[in-house]
Amino acid sequence: MERAHLLRHETTFAIGGPAEYFTTVISEEDVRGALADAERLRHSHTLLAGASNVLIADEGVSGVVMCMRGGLLKTRGTNIHVQCGASLYEAIRETAADGLGGWERLSGIPGTVGGAIRGNAGAFGTEIGEVLLSVRALDRHTGHVREFKKDACAFSYRYSYFKKHPEWILLDAVFALRETDTKESTTIIEETVAEREKRHLQHVRAAGSFFVNPVAPSDVAIVFASEKHMEARAGRVPAGWLIEKVGMRGEREGGAASSQMHANYLVNDTGEATAADVWKLAQRIATKVKAQYAVELSPEVTVMGSLDAFPPLV
Ligand SMILES: Cc1cc2nc3c(=O)[nH]c(=O)nc-3n(C[C@H](O)[C@H](O)[C@H](O)COP(=O)(O)OP(=O)(O)OC[C@H]3O[C@@H](n4cnc5c(N)ncnc54)[C@H](O)[C@@H]3O)c2cc1C
């Protein structure tokens, strides 16, 4: 295990202090080994994967940080078996090359297959939960392994059962794809990534959308619908729209800013922003949105490190 590994080198935010201990895990045995090491050292353990949806405290994370990696395991017919530490984008490209598709619109979402399942990652109307058949997971406290069928994952908007149950470490998953033409799949993949680049959703020092799109009171949803000429989906309005409405698009705090292109992306604009800068900015935004619209914003990103670094948003 490496000591004092700087986590800002791992995160897409390029923010985060040191992990007391840092180790890479791929297989179930690796995960069990890291958990046993943490127990032996009487330390806590934290799971990181693609680190594209986390805000890590400037003081770092105590105990053992496991960083999950992996790859494709095997294909049986149109079903693929993949390790949860595999890069989602690599998995989509590799399966397309083998003539399997159905999840191409998820291309370009950073991070791993496991991180995507946990948050039911999605883009352009496709969510990863739609193609999942089952996922195997290990309970970090008991060592018990269980297979969760899709229904047991309770997928909804940016949500799965695993968000409320962080004891489960997702190990590997089976996806039901369909036969596709490699050329057609590749075109969809390329178009999707190009669209993301055009909308400045790629290659930014951020963690994607910072806040979950909140359920809004009906009067707020009506204003949204009349301004944007689209219905609020399931009563939710985009957090970015609320940030614009309270005049905080482009707002800055230290090295952090709300992106001019996409207000719900809080970015490490200077490359030198701290987690404290980002959190203060998030607090100012959430406070103003609550005061003006009576809507409570909550973070989509996971915060890691001492709770003192992340006092309540509002
Ligand atoms: C530029 C940019 C664009 C983005 N665009 C989108 C988008 O279009 N749509 C979207 O949905 N998201 C988007 N995101 C957010 C992010 O990429 C996704 O949420 C991604 O699925 C997170 O996966 P990860 O492997 O990076 O997870 P991490 O950030 O490493 O971890 C996030 C949380 O998941 C947990 N976790 C990770 N792996 C496992 C596992 N195997 N078992 C149990 N828990 C696990 C971690 O412990 C942590 O709590 C974007 C992010 C960036 C930086």
PDBQT file of the ligand as one rigid body, heavy atoms in Angstrom, charges set to zero:
ROOT
HETATM    1  C1  LIG A 401     -16.863  16.020 -17.309  1.00  0.00    +0.000 C 
HETATM    2  C2  LIG A 401     -17.870  15.133 -16.639  1.00  0.00    +0.000 A 
HETATM    3  C3  LIG A 401     -19.061  14.811 -17.266  1.00  0.00    +0.000 A 
HETATM    4  C4  LIG A 401     -20.019  13.981 -16.661  1.00  0.00    +0.000 A 
HETATM    5  N1  LIG A 401     -21.162  13.686 -17.323  1.00  0.00    +0.000 NA
HETATM    6  C5  LIG A 401     -22.086  12.873 -16.746  1.00  0.00    +0.000 A 
HETATM    7  C6  LIG A 401     -23.271  12.512 -17.452  1.00  0.00    +0.000 A 
HETATM    8  O1  LIG A 401     -23.500  12.919 -18.588  1.00  0.00    +0.000 OA
HETATM    9  N2  LIG A 401     -24.172  11.693 -16.821  1.00  0.00    +0.000 N 
HETATM   10  C7  LIG A 401     -23.948  11.195 -15.560  1.00  0.00    +0.000 A 
HETATM   11  O2  LIG A 401     -24.793  10.453 -15.052  1.00  0.00    +0.000 OA
HETATM   12  N3  LIG A 401     -22.817  11.507 -14.893  1.00  0.00    +0.000 NA
HETATM   13  C8  LIG A 401     -21.884  12.319 -15.443  1.00  0.00    +0.000 A 
HETATM   14  N4  LIG A 401     -20.735  12.646 -14.766  1.00  0.00    +0.000 N 
HETATM   15  C9  LIG A 401     -20.535  12.145 -13.387  1.00  0.00    +0.000 C 
HETATM   16  C10 LIG A 401     -19.724  10.837 -13.296  1.00  0.00    +0.000 C 
HETATM   17  O3  LIG A 401     -18.945  10.641 -14.430  1.00  0.00    +0.000 OA
HETATM   18  C11 LIG A 401     -20.632   9.629 -13.098  1.00  0.00    +0.000 C 
HETATM   19  O4  LIG A 401     -21.395   9.805 -11.928  1.00  0.00    +0.000 OA
HETATM   20  C12 LIG A 401     -19.836   8.317 -12.997  1.00  0.00    +0.000 C 
HETATM   21  O5  LIG A 401     -20.711   7.248 -13.214  1.00  0.00    +0.000 OA
HETATM   22  C13 LIG A 401     -19.104   8.120 -11.673  1.00  0.00    +0.000 C 
HETATM   23  O6  LIG A 401     -18.318   6.927 -11.750  1.00  0.00    +0.000 OA
HETATM   24  P1  LIG A 401     -16.891   6.820 -11.070  1.00  0.00    +0.000 P 
HETATM   25  O7  LIG A 401     -16.331   5.489 -11.368  1.00  0.00    +0.000 OA
HETATM   26  O8  LIG A 401     -16.035   7.986 -11.461  1.00  0.00    +0.000 OA
HETATM   27  O9  LIG A 401     -17.271   6.930  -9.534  1.00  0.00    +0.000 OA
HETATM   28  P2  LIG A 401     -16.449   7.674  -8.377  1.00  0.00    +0.000 P 
HETATM   29  O10 LIG A 401     -16.502   9.156  -8.614  1.00  0.00    +0.000 OA
HETATM   30  O11 LIG A 401     -15.113   7.074  -8.201  1.00  0.00    +0.000 OA
HETATM   31  O12 LIG A 401     -17.335   7.330  -7.096  1.00  0.00    +0.000 OA
HETATM   32  C14 LIG A 401     -18.587   7.931  -6.894  1.00  0.00    +0.000 C 
HETATM   33  C15 LIG A 401     -19.300   7.173  -5.762  1.00  0.00    +0.000 C 
HETATM   34  O13 LIG A 401     -19.599   5.864  -6.216  1.00  0.00    +0.000 OA
HETATM   35  C16 LIG A 401     -19.040   4.890  -5.338  1.00  0.00    +0.000 C 
HETATM   36  N5  LIG A 401     -18.585   3.754  -6.140  1.00  0.00    +0.000 N 
HETATM   37  C17 LIG A 401     -17.777   3.781  -7.234  1.00  0.00    +0.000 A 
HETATM   38  N6  LIG A 401     -17.558   2.528  -7.681  1.00  0.00    +0.000 NA
HETATM   39  C18 LIG A 401     -18.273   1.699  -6.867  1.00  0.00    +0.000 A 
HETATM   40  C19 LIG A 401     -18.439   0.290  -6.796  1.00  0.00    +0.000 A 
HETATM   41  N7  LIG A 401     -17.818  -0.536  -7.646  1.00  0.00    +0.000 N 
HETATM   42  N8  LIG A 401     -19.226  -0.210  -5.801  1.00  0.00    +0.000 NA
HETATM   43  C20 LIG A 401     -19.847   0.605  -4.915  1.00  0.00    +0.000 A 
HETATM   44  N9  LIG A 401     -19.713   1.946  -4.923  1.00  0.00    +0.000 NA
HETATM   45  C21 LIG A 401     -18.935   2.483  -5.885  1.00  0.00    +0.000 A 
HETATM   46  C22 LIG A 401     -17.874   5.597  -4.650  1.00  0.00    +0.000 C 
HETATM   47  O14 LIG A 401     -17.571   4.993  -3.408  1.00  0.00    +0.000 OA
HETATM   48  C23 LIG A 401     -18.431   7.002  -4.521  1.00  0.00    +0.000 C 
HETATM   49  O15 LIG A 401     -19.253   7.073  -3.396  1.00  0.00    +0.000 OA
HETATM   50  C24 LIG A 401     -19.762  13.456 -15.361  1.00  0.00    +0.000 A 
HETATM   51  C25 LIG A 401     -18.542  13.768 -14.725  1.00  0.00    +0.000 A 
HETATM   52  C26 LIG A 401     -17.607  14.588 -15.344  1.00  0.00    +0.000 A 
HETATM   53  C27 LIG A 401     -16.317  14.883 -14.657  1.00  0.00    +0.000 C 
ENDROOT
TORSDOF 0
